Amino acid sequence: MEGFVRRAVEQERLVVALGRAPIVLVTGPRQAGKTTLVGQLADQLGDQLVGSGAVHRFDAEDPRDRARLADPMLALEPLRGTVVIDEAQHLSDLFPVLRVLADRPGRPARFVVLGSASPDLIGLTAESLAGRVELIELGGLRLADVGEDRFRQWWSRGALPPSYLADSEGDSVAWRDNYIATFLERDLGQLGVRIPATTMRRTWTMLAHYHGQTWNGAELARALGVGQSTVRRYLDALTDALVVRQLQPWFANISKRQVRSPKVYLRDSGLLHRLLGVDDLNGLESHPKVGASFEGVVVEELARIVAPAPLYFWRTQHGAELDIYTEIGGRRIGVEVKRTTAPRLTPSIRHAIEDLRLDHVIVGHAGRDRFRLGDRVTAVPVPALLCASGPEDVLALGLS
C-alpha cells in the first residue's frame, strides 16, 4: 500500500507538550503507532525537543531494558535530554521516580512515557504528578492522514495502521483476528486484568452487538451468567484497555426524564467488524449494525478532533435524542449522525435545540453535499467532518 502523510496534528501536540511539561504521557491501544510516532519525531528533531542533550530510548517489553530499569532512579537520573520509555504499564514503580526527577532544578531531562492503557490502569493516578505531566491519547490513523477519498476503506478496516495498510482484505482480516486473540490471551493479563480470555472474548463480542446502544448491565449479566457488578467490571477493564468507549450522557436542567446510563462503542471500527463476523465492505453494507458502526466511527474520530473537550450524548425517556453534544469556543454544538444521502430536520433535533439551547447542530450524513437544513442546522458529509483539523474547524463547518 502506498505511503501517506502521518500524524501532523499529533506531532505538533507532542512538541508543544514537551515545551511546557517535564513529563508527557502518550497512551493508546497497542499497534496504534505510538512508538513509531515518537521515534520519528525524536529522529527528526533530535535534541531540539528540549534544547540540549541526546534522545534515550527504553522499551519495557525488552528484557535488557527491563533489567536496566529495575532501579529507575539509578538508570534515569544521570540522563540529559529526552528520555522515551515505551510500554510503561509494565513498570509499577516508575511514576514516583519521575515525580522526583521532574522537580530537579533546570529540568535536565524531559520524559516521554508511552503506555497501552488508560492513565488509571498504567498507575499514573496513584502518584501525584499535578503540574508535571501532560496527557496525549493517540488513536489509530486519522481520516485526515489517509485522505477523505479513502473513508470507506478506513471505516471498514479500522484505524490501526497494520490493518488499514494490509496488502489485501484477507491480510487485514487475518491481522485483526490475530490482534484480538493476542489482546485477550496476553495483553489484558499484562495490564493486570485477571479475567479468563474466553470470558473476555464473549464479553467483547456481546458488546460489539450492543455497539451504539445504552448500557444495560442486567441484560448482559443474564446473557453471560454473572452478576451486574461483574459484567460492569468487564466493561471497565475493556474501557481502561482503550478498546471500548463509554459515552456519558449529558444532563440538562429540564423537567424531562433523561437517560443516565452511558452508551457503549467499540473504539476501532475494524475490530468491531471482526467481532461481528464482517469480512469486507460488502458484508458491512448488509449487516444490521452498519448504521451503528457508521455512528461509532464519527463518535470516535470527533472525540479526537475536539479533544480535550469531552463528548456526551443526550436522550430523554420520551425518545428525544442527540448523538453527540459538546462545547466549542463557548458554543453549544450538537451532532446527529445519519447514514443517508438525504438527511432531514427531525423532531428530535428541534427538541434538542430547544431543550439544550444549542447554538448549532451538524447533521453528519453519507452524501457529498453540504447544505442548510434549517435555522441553526447544517448537513455536512461525514468524510469532510472527520477531516476537520481541530475544534474551530468543526465549528466553522457548521456555522459558515
N, C-alpha and C positions, 0 to 999 in steps of 0.2 A: 504494500500500500504506500502511496506517495506520502511525503512528509507534510508537515503543517507548522504554522507559527504557533508556538505553545506558551500559554501561561503568562502573557504580558501583564495582566492585571495582578496575578499572584506575585510575580517577581517584583513589581513596583511596591506592593503592600509589604513584602518581606524587607526590602531595602529601607522603606520608611520606618518599619517597626524596629529594625536594628539601629536606626538612628536615634531612637528615643527610649528604648528599653534594653537593659542588660541581658534579659532572657526573652527569647521568642519561642513559644511552644507551637509547633505545627502539627496538627492532628488530622487524621483522615483514614479511611479504610485502607486495608492492605491493597497494594498494586494500584493505588490512585496516582502514583508518580511523585510522592513527597521527596524521596531520596534523589530522584533524577532532577527535579526542580532545584532543590537546594544545591546539589552538586554542580549543576550547570551554572547557577548564579555565582557560586563561590569561584569556579574556574574563570568566569568572565570578569569578575570584579576583584578577585584576589584580596589583598589587604586593604583595598579601598572601602570594603564593607565597614571597617572600624578605624581606618586611618593609618594603622600600622600593624605589623605582625603577620604571621602566617595563618593558613587555614588548617586546622587539625580535625581529623575525622575519626569517629568511633562508631562501630556497629555492635550493638549489644547482643546481636544474634551470632556474632563471630566469636568463637571460644577464646581467641587470642585477645580481642578487645575486652571481653568479659573479664578475663584474668587481669588485664591492666586496670580495669575499673573496679576491681574487688575492694580497693581502698580509694574511693573517688577523690578525696581531698589530696592524697599523695599524687594521683595521676593528673589532676586538673589544675591545682594551684600554681605550678610553675609556668603554665602555658600563657602565651600572649597572642592576641589577635582574635580570630573567630574559631570557636570550638563547636563542631557539629556532632551531636550524639543521636544516633538513629536507634529506633525501636526501644525507646526509654522506658516503656512499660515493664521491661524485664529488670529494671534497676530500682528496687524499692527504696534504697537509701540515697538516691541521687539528689532529690529536691532540697533536703536540709543542707546539703553541701553547697548547692547552687545558691541558696539564700545567703550563705556566708560569703561566697566568692563574689556575688553581685554587689555586696556592700563595701568592697575594698575601695580605698581612695584612688581616684583616677580611672577606675574600671579598666584594668589592663587587658581584660578579655571579655568578650560577649559570647553568649551561648545560644545556639540554635538547636532546640530539642525536638525530635520527631517521635511521634507515637501513633500507633494504630488503634486508638481507642479514645473515648472522651476524657477530658481532664479528671473527672471523678474516678474513672476506672484506672487511669495511669497513676493516680495518687497525688496529683497536684493539690487538690483541695485539703489534703491532710497537713499541708505545710503553708504557712502564711507567706505569700510572695506578693502581697499587695504593693503596687507601685514599682514592682521589679520585673513583671512578666507581661507580655502581650500575647494574646492568643490569635492564631490564624487557623481556620479549618479549611483544609484542601480536599475538595472532591475530585471526581474524575475530570475528563476533558469537558470544557465548556463548549456549548454550541458555537460560540464565537471563535474557539480555537480551530474548529474543523470546517466552519463555513455554513451559512444559513441554508445553502442548497443541499447539504448533507443531513438535514434534520431527520428524515425518515430512517436512514441507516443508524444514525446516532441514537435515536429513540429505540429502535429495535434491538441493537446490540448492547446498548448501555454506554456509560461514560468511562468505564475503566479502560485505560489505554490498550492493554493486550487484547481485550475483547473487540474493541472498536477497530483496531488496526490489523486484525487477523486477515490472512490472505483469502479466506473463503467463509461462507456461512457455517460450514461444517466445522472449520477450525475454531470459529468463535464460540459455537455451541459447546465443543469439547473443552475449550479453556474454561468456560463458565461452569460447566459441570464439575471439573476438577477443582475450581476455586471454591465452590460450595462444599464439596467433600472435605477439602483441606481446612477450610474455615471451621467447619463443625468438628472435625476429628482432632485438630491440632491447635488452631489459633485461639478458640474460645477457652480451652484449658490453660493455655499460656497466659491468658488475660485473667486467670483466677476464677473463671466460671466453671463450677463443678457440677455440671448437668450432663447426663449422657448424650452423646451425639445423636442417637436415634430419636430421643425425646425432642431435642432442639430442631432436628430436621422436620419432624411432624409439626412443631410449633411454627417454624418459619414458613412451611408450606401452607399451613392454615391461614397464617397472616397474609400470605400472598392472595388467597381467595377473599380475604376481608379488606384488601388494599383499597384505600379511599373511603372506608366506612368508619362510623363512630365505634369506638372501643366498646365491646360487650364482653366483659370478663366472665360473666355467668355462662354465656353460650359457649365460649371457647373452653372454659373449665369442664363443662359437661362433655364436650367432644373429646377432650384429652383425658378425662377421668381423673382430674386432680381438683384441688380447691382453688377458689378465686385468687387467694393470695399467692399461691404457687404459680399460676399462669401469669399473674402480674409480674412476678419475679422473672419469669422467662422473657416477657416483653421488655422489661427494663434492661435485662442483660443484652438483648439484641440491639436495643437503643444505645446503650453505652458502647457497644462494639461498632457503632456507626453504620449499621446496615438497615436500621429501621428509624423512621422519624415519627414522633408523636406531635402532631399539630394541635396546639392547645386552643380551646375556644375563647373567643372574646366576649366578655360580659359587659353589655351595655346597660346603662341605668334606665331601664324602661320597665313597664309593667308586665310585658310578655314573659312567659316562662321560657328559659333558654336552655339549650343542651349544654351540659357541663363536662361530658367525657371527651377525651381527645379523639381526633381522627388518626388513623394509623396508615402509614405509607411505607413501602419498601423503597429505600433511597436510590437504588440503582435499577433502572428500568430493565436492563439486560438480565440481571439476576432475578428480578420479578418474573420475567417471561420464561426463564428456565424452570423456576419453581412451579409455574403454571403449565409447564409442558409445551410451551410455544417455541418452535424452531426458527421461524423467519417472519418476514413481514406479511406474507400471505396468511400464515397461521394466526398472526396477531390481529389482522383485519377482521377475521371471522370469529374471534374469541369474545365471549361475553364480557370480559374485563377490559376490552380495548379502550372504552371511554374512561374508565378509572385509571388506566395506565397513562393515557394522554394527560389527564388532570394531574397525576402524580409527578410526571416529568416537569410540568410547569411549576408545581409547588417547590420541587427540589431545586430547580435552577433559579427561580426567583429568590429563594431563601439565600442563595449565594450572592446574587446581584445586589440585593438591598442590605446585606449584612453591614453593620451589626444590628440594624433594625429588625426586630422579630416579626414573624408572620403568625397570624391567627386565622381561624375560620369562625363563622357566625351562623347559628341556626336556632330557630325558635321551635317550641314544641308544636306549634301550629303549621310548620312546614316552610316558613320563610327562611332562606339561607343565602350565604355568600361564601364562595370557595376560599377566598383569601382576603384578609384585612390587614393593612399595615399603615404606617405613618411615614411620610417622606417630606422632609423640609417643613414640618409643622402641618402638613396637609393630610387629611384622612382619605386614604385610597382603598378602593375595593377592586378585586379582580375576580371575574367569573370566567370559567373555562368551559367552552362549548366545542365539542368535536363535530362541527358542522361548517359548511361554507356559507350558510345563510343565517347568522345569529340574529336574534330579535330581542327587543326590550320586554322583559318578563315582569310579572307582578313581584317576584322575589327581589329583583333588582330595585324596583320602586320602593318596596318596603325597607330594603337595606339603606338606600339613600336617605329615606326619611328617619328611620329609627337610629341609624348610626351617624347621621348628619355628615354624610360623605361629601367630600369636595369633588370627587370624580370616581367613576367606575370604568375600568378597562375590561372589555369582553374579549378574551383571547380565543381565536377561532381557527379553523383549519383551512380557511380560504387564503386568498392572496392580496386582498384589498383592505385598506384602512379607511373607515368612514364613521360618521356620526350616527348613533342610534337614537339619540335624544339629548335632552338637556343634561349635561354632566355625564354622558355615557358615550364611549368611543369603542368601536370594534377594531381590534388590531390583530394581524396574523400572528400566530404563536411563534413561528421562527423569528420574526422581527422583534417580538417582545423579548425573547430569550437571548437575543444578541445585544441587548442593551448593555452599555458599558458600565453602568452604575445606577444608583437610585435616581439621580437627577434625570438620567436619560429615560428611565421608566416613566417618570413624571411628565417629561416632555412629550412622550408618545401619546399620553392620554390627554394632555391639555392643549397641545399645539394644533 
